[in-house]
């Protein structure tokens, strides 16, 4: 049994990228690193390549890449960029301050 409810929370992310551009690959690497460090076995990352799925990007109101969307747990949030400032990313996603 888990020690606390927060340990059982599963995080779902959707990362919108533009092919294999440097910024897109950097954002994926940074997100993967943060998840492996702070959310071991508690995360799912869905990649959406806006070059392959342009209609989906428009429907989801994605105007810039890379864009990270935290889907779960609520509330959802968005971050645009390479996710290179770990502290700011964690705060933006509601993962700072003991909520991990």
C-alpha positions in Angstrom: 0.0 0.0 0.0 1.2 3.5 -0.8 2.3 5.8 2.0 0.1 8.7 0.9 -2.6 9.6 -1.7 -0.2 11.9 -3.5 2.1 9.0 -4.3 -0.8 7.3 -6.2 -1.7 10.3 -8.4 -0.9 9.7 -12.0 0.2 12.6 -14.1 -0.8 12.8 -17.8 1.0 15.2 -20.1 0.6 16.0 -23.8 3.7 17.6 -25.5 3.1 19.3 -28.8 6.3 19.3 -30.9 7.3 20.3 -34.4 9.0 17.3 -35.8 12.5 16.7 -34.6 13.6 20.3 -34.2 16.1 21.1 -31.6 13.6 22.9 -29.3 11.1 20.0 -29.6 13.7 17.4 -28.7 15.1 19.5 -25.9 11.6 19.9 -24.4 11.0 16.1 -24.6 14.3 15.4 -23.0 13.7 17.9 -20.2 10.2 16.7 -19.5 11.3 13.0 -19.5 14.1 13.9 -17.1 11.8 15.7 -14.7 9.3 12.9 -14.8 11.9 10.3 -14.2 13.3 12.3 -11.3 10.0 13.4 -9.6 7.2 11.2 -10.9 8.7 7.7 -11.1 6.1 5.3 -12.4 3.4 7.9 -12.1 3.4 9.7 -15.5 2.3 9.3 -19.1 3.6 11.5 -21.9 1.7 11.7 -25.2 3.5 13.3 -28.1 1.7 15.2 -30.8 3.7 16.3 -33.8 2.0 19.3 -35.3 3.5 18.6 -38.7 1.8 15.2 -38.8 -1.4 16.3 -37.1 -2.0 20.0 -37.9 -5.8 19.9 -37.6 -5.5 18.5 -34.1 -3.1 21.2 -33.1 -5.5 23.8 -34.4 -8.4 22.2 -32.6 -6.4 22.2 -29.4 -5.5 25.8 -29.9 -1.8 25.2 -30.1 -0.1 28.1 -31.8 3.5 27.6 -30.8 5.8 24.6 -30.2 6.9 23.1 -28.0 3.8 23.3 -25.8 3.3 21.1 -22.8 -0.2 20.5 -21.5 -0.7 18.9 -18.1 -4.0 17.0 -18.5 -4.2 15.3 -15.1 -4.5 15.8 -12.3 -6.6 18.9 -12.4 -6.3 21.8 -12.9 -4.8 21.6 -16.4 -2.0 23.9 -17.3 0.2 24.8 -20.3 3.8 25.7 -20.7 5.4 26.9 -23.9 9.1 26.4 -24.4 11.9 23.9 -23.9 11.1 23.3 -20.2 14.8 24.0 -19.4 14.1 25.9 -16.1 13.2 22.9 -13.9 12.1 24.9 -10.9 9.7 27.1 -12.9 8.3 24.0 -14.7 7.7 22.2 -11.5 6.0 25.3 -10.0 3.9 25.8 -13.1 2.7 22.2 -13.1 1.8 22.4 -9.4 4.6 19.9 -8.5 6.6 22.2 -6.2 6.2 22.7 -2.5 5.6 19.2 -1.3 2.8 18.3 -3.7 4.9 15.6 -5.3 
